Amino acid sequence: MTATVLFLLLFLGMFMGMPIAIALGFSSVVTIYFFSGDSIASMGLKFIDNLTEHYTLLAIPFFVLSSAFLSTGGVARRLIRFANAGVGHIQGGLAMASVLACMLFAAVSGSSPATVAAIGSIVIIGMVRTGYPESFAAGVISNAGTLGILIPPSIVMLVYAAATEVSAARMFMAGFIPGIMMGLILMIAIYIYAKVKGLPAQPRATAREFFSSAFSASGGLLLIVLILGAIYGGIASPTEAAAVSAFYAFLIAVIGYRDMGPLKEVPWRYKDEALVAAIFRNLRQSIVALPVSFFSKDVQKVVMDGAKVSFVLLFIIANAMLFAHVLTTERIPHVIAETITGMGLPAWGFLIVMNLLLLAAGNFMEPSAILLIMAPILFPIAMQYGIDPIHLGIIMVVNMEIGMITPPVGLNLFVTAGITGRSILWVVRAALPWLGLLLFFLILVTYIPQISLFLPELLDSLK
């Protein structure tokens, strides 16, 4: 009865047009008030505790802020140039370079919509001008942008780690091989399509252009090494690494690339003086300008935008964790687990049911909310079937990837529609042919656990 009322109120609120966070909180409070012995005051304390007792969640605002600086600055443009210098000469190479750029940007942002916005706003126009169909370009970016939550660091992985209390570092490590595999699958599909349709190739980049683009992109690429090296080297926790990444992204945008702040119009080098003299003079400029840059309008705007996104995410997470708390206290996950295991389903059958459930939820809800609602239900069942919690997490993240490009709440679809100026229906049609690749990849990840577990187990054996 309690479970029925809880979910009925949730879906009724969503059907009436309530924001998902409000619907989660409303259904939880009403259920507690009428069907539980807990007091409303305890719910208020639990709402705050949900955010304060999970140290891992503190990484989310820092990764969001880091992504905001990198998206606003020229990091995406430099990563695209580097990727194009590497694979642009292959037939269909510009589209393949777009996928590679999405993979690289995913490794510094942790966000799927941010990846689509930063990379798509540049490459979609470039692909159309080069002779690619606009629908093809939009479909590629919508799907490649989903790698933002699979390639570490990932905000969605942090949410799963907080909901199930598994290691965030192990989740990050487990996402490497699946993320690279998904990128390669997209590139192979692009190459086959380019061969069939006769899509153009870019001129081969010279060695000088390749190394120049690599040096130009090194500021963003170094962030990948900084974050993941600190985590896997045992130097910092994911939360500490996220804080460092936010400050590093600020320095790169303001001082390294000078895309914002008081030095925005001041180039690093001058032709009328010696290189060493120019370096020392520019360093002095940077040191003087650094305190002032905190008060510049463009930096303040990036910080405010990052704060707004963080507030929305954390508000959804807090309400979803309140909903999960009600599930747990009423023993709803345990009852569902006993019911499913009592049906005699084999492990592979349970995985099919789980994937269908998550794919359906991905059509209507935001990934973080889905994980915080479904993980407490699915986690104990998976443990009874002997499914590794890290493997379970990667399966759920891949399902969330697919949810990012399925209507009516596919966030990547809305971002792509904003970039192209097209309708949502047009973007759905453009992204739909690529959806089959993600579903095929989901099957691989679901039934070949070593795709997810090889690196974490290797790291454990080395330790």
N, C-alpha and C positions, 0 to 999 in steps of 0.2 A: 504494500500500500504506500509506504513512504517513498520508495523508488518511483512508483507510478506518478505520484503527486509532484515529486521533484522534477522529473523529466517533462511532465506535462506542462508545468509552469514555465520551464525553460523554453520549450518549443512554442508555447503560446506567446511568450514575450517576444521571441524572435519573429514570429509570424505577424505580430502587431507592429513591428518595426522598431522595437527597442534595440539600442546598441548592445552588442553581445556581452560586454562587460556588465551593463546594468541588468540584463536578463539573467546572467549567472548569479549576481549578488542578490537580486530580488527573489529568485526561486530558492536560493539557499536560506535566506532570512525567514521567508514565509514557512518553509518546511521545518526549520528549527523551532519557530514560534509555536506551531500547531502540533507537531508530531515528535518533538524531542524534549528531553529534560534539560538541555542546555538553555542558558539565558541569552537574551539579546546582547547584554553587556559583554558576555564572553565572546560573542561573535565579533564585536568591535575590537576586542583585544586580539582575537585570532586574525582578523584582517590585517592589523599592523604587524603581528608576528610573522605572517606569511612572507613578508618582505625582509624583515630584520633577521630572522633565524636562518635564512638560506644565504650564506655568504657568497655562493656562486652567482646569485642573481645580481650582485653588485657590479659584475663585469658587464652587464647589458648596457647601462648608460655610457660606460667608457667606450665600448665597441661602437655604439651608435654615434657618439661624438667623433670618434676616429673616422668612421665612415662618412660623416658629414663634411669634415675637413677634406678628405680625399676626393669626395664626389664634387665638391665645389671648386677645388683646385684643379690643377692640370695633370694630376696623376693618371687619370683614365686616358687622357689624350696621349700621354707618353707610353703607357702600357700598350695601347693600340698600335702606335708606331713601331714599338719593339716586336710585337706579335706579327705585324705585317711584314717586317723585315725578315722574320724567320720563315714564314710559310706563305707569304703573299704570292710568290712566283708559281705555286702549284695552281692548277686549274680549279677555280672556285676558292682560291687562296684567301681572298678578302673576307669571305664568309667564315672560312676556317680560322683566320686571324681574329675575327670577332669572337668566336668561341674560345680561343686561347686567351684573349684579353679578358673575357668574362671569368675564366678560370683563375687568372692572376688577380683580378680585382676581387673575386670572391675570397681569395686567401688573405685579403687585407681588410675587408669590410664586414663579412659575416652576415650580410643581409641580401636577400634576393631582389626585392624591389629597388634597392640602392644600386645593385649591379646592373639591372635593366636600365635604370635612369642614367647612370654615369656612362655606360658603354653604348647603349642604344641611341642616346641623343646625338652621338657622333657618327657611329658606323652605319645606321640605317640610311641616313641621307647619302653617305659616301657610297654605299652599295648600289643605291638607286641611280646615282650619277654615273657609276661605272658600267651599268647595264644589267644589274640584277633586278628581277621583279620585286616590287615593293612588298607584296604579300610574303614572298620567300624571305626577304630580309627581316620582316617583322616576326615571322614564325621562328626563325633561327634565334633571334635575340630573346624572345619570350621564353623559349625553352632553355637556352644556354644560361639565362639569368637565374634559373632555378638552382644552379650550382652554388649560388651564394649561401645556401643553407646546408649544403652537403660538404663542400670543401672547407676544412677548418681554417680559422676559428669560425664558429657558427653560433648565432644567437639561439636558434632553435635547439641545438645540441645542449646549450647551457640550461635551457628550460627543462629538457628531458632529464638532465643530470640532477637538477634541483628537485624534480618531481619523484624520482626513483632513488635518489641518493647514490647513484653510481659515479665513478670518477669522470669528471669533465675532460681531463687530460687523455684518458683512454678513449673516450668518445671522439675527441679530436683526432687521435691517431687512427681510429677505425674509419674515419671519413676520407682518408687520403686515397686509398686504392679505388673505392667506389667513385669518388669524385673524378679521378683521372680517367677511369674506365668510361664514365658517362660522357666526358668531354671527347674522348677518342671515338666513341660510338657516333656522336653527332658529327665529328669531322669526317669519318668514313662515309656516312650518309650524304654529307655535303659533296664529297668528292665524286661519289657515284652519280648524284643528281647533276653535278656540273658537267660530267662526261656525257651524260645522256642529253642534256639541254644545251651543251656547248657554251657554258658560262665563261667569262673572260678570266685571264690570269694577269697578275701584275708583273711588271719587269722585275727580274731578279735583283735583289739588293746587293750592292757592293759590300765587300768586307768592311770598308770604312763606314758605310751607312749602318751596317748591322751593329758594329761596336759603338758607334755614336748613339744609336737608339738605345742600346743596352745601358750605356752610361747615363743617358738622359732618364731612363726608367729606373735606374738603380735606387733612387730615393724611395720609390714605392716597393720595389723588390726587396730592399733591405728590411722593410717592416715585416715581411713574411719570416725572414730569418730571425729577426728580433723577437717576435711573438712566440713562434713555435720553438725556436732554440731555447728561449728562457723557460718555457713550460717543460719540454722534454728533457732539458738538461738539468732539471731540478733546481734551477735558480729562482724561479718565481711560480706562484700559483696562477691559474687562468685569470683570476681577478686582478692580481698584481700586474700581470702581463698586459691586461686590457688597459689599466691605468697608464702604463708606460706607453702603450700604442697611441692613446689619445694625445698625450703630450708630444710624442714624436711626430704624429700627423700634423699637429699644430706647427711645430718647428719646420717641417718640410714645406707646408703650404705658405708660411709667412716668411721664412728665411731661406730655406733651400731652393724652392722654385719661385718664390716671391709672386705667387698668384693672388695674394690678398695682403692687406695690411699697409703700413706706410711706405714700404719699399716696392710696392706693386709696379710702379713705373720706372724703377731704377734697375738697369741691367747689371748682371754680375761682372762683366768684363768690358773694358774699353780698349779700342785699338790704338789710342794715342799715348799709351804708357806701358811699361814693362808688366809682364804677367805677375811677378811676385809683388810688385807695388800695388797692382790692382787687387790682388787677393787680400793683402793686409788692409787696404783702404775699405774694401767691402766688408771685411770682418768687423772693422770698427763701426761701420754703418749698421751692421746687424746687431751688434751689442747695444748700441745706442737706441735702435728702433724697437728692440724686443719688448721693453716695458710699455712703450707707447702703443704697440700693436694690440694689446689687450683691450684698448679703448677705441680701436678703429671700428667703423660701422659694419664692414663686411665680416669681420671676425665675430663681433657681437651677434650679427644675424645668424651666422653658422651655429654659434653656441645656443641661441634661442631655438633654432629649428631642431637641433639635436635634443634639447631639453623637452620640447613638445612631443617628439617621437618617443623619447624615453618615458615620459609621463603616461602616454597612451598605452604603451606596451606594459609598463609596470602596473597600471590600473587594471588592465585585462588580466594580467597574471595573478594579482592579488585576489580578484573576484573568482577567477578560475580555481585557485588554490582553496578558497573558502568553499566552493562547490565540491572540490575533491575531499575536503575535510568532512563535509556532511556525508558524502558517500562512505568514507572510511568509518566514521562513528556509528553509522547505521548498518555497518557490515554488508553493504550492498555489493562491493566487489567480491567478497567471500561467497555470498550466495550465488552470484553469477558464475564464479569459478567452479563451485561445486556442481552447478547445473550443467555447465558445458562439459566438464570432465566426466560427469555421470552419463552423458550422452554417448560416451565411448568413441568420440572422434579421435582419429590418429593425429599426430603432431602436424603433418602436412595439411590435414583437413582444417585444423584450428587456424593455421596460417592463412589459408584461403579465406575463411570467415573473417579473420582479423583484417586482412587487406581490403576486402569488400566493405567492411564497416568503416575503415579509415578513409577509403576513397569516397564513400558517400558523405562522410562528415566534412571532407575537404572541399566539397562543393558549396558549403554553407557557412563555414566557420574559419576563423583565423588560426594559423598553425599552432601558436603558443597555447591558445585556449583548448584546442583539440588534444594536445599532448597532456595538458594538466588535468583534463577530464578523463581521457581514455587510459592514460598510463596507470593510474591506480587500479583500474578495472582489469586491464590486460596483463599487467606485470605479474600478479600472483598466479594467473592461469599459465602464463608462459613458463614460470618457474616450475610448476607442477609437470609440465611437459619436458623439462630439461633444456629449454631454450636459453642460450646465453643472454644476459641482460644487455650487453653491448650490441650483440647481433640484433636483438629486438629493437634497440634504439635506432640503429641504422635503417632497419625496415620501416620504422615509423617516420623517420626523416625523409626517406624516399617517397613515401606516401604523401607527406606534406609538400614535397616538390611538385608532385602531380596536381595537388590541390591549388597550387599557385597559378596554374594555367587552365583550370576548369571553371566555367561559369556556375553560378552568378557572382561568386565572391573571389575569383582568382585575381589576386593583387597585381601580378605581372601583366595581366590583360589590361587593367586600367592604366598602368604606367605606359605600356606600349601604345594604347589608344591616345594618351596625352601627347606622346612624342610624335606620332604620325598624323594626329588630327583626324583619325578615322573613328568610326563607330565601334562599340564593343563587339557587335555581331561580326563585323569585318575582321577584327583581330582574332576572334574565336575561330573563324574559318581559316585564317592564316596559320594559327598555331595547331589546329587539329591534326594535320597530317603528321606532325612530329610527336604527337602524344603516344602513338604506337611504340616509338622507340623507348620512351620512358616506362611504358607498361612492360615491355620486354626486359628492360633493365631491372624493374621491380621483381620480376620472376627470378632473374639471375641472383639478385641480392638475397631474396627470400630463401631460396633452396640451395645456395652454395655459401654456407656460413663463413668459409675461409676468406672470401672476398673482404669481409668486414673484420675478421678476427686475426688475419695473418700478422699484421703489423703490431697490434697490442700484444699478442702472444710472443712475437719475436722480441719486443721490448722487455717483456717479463723475463724471458730466458736470458737476455743479456744482463739484466740486473741480478 
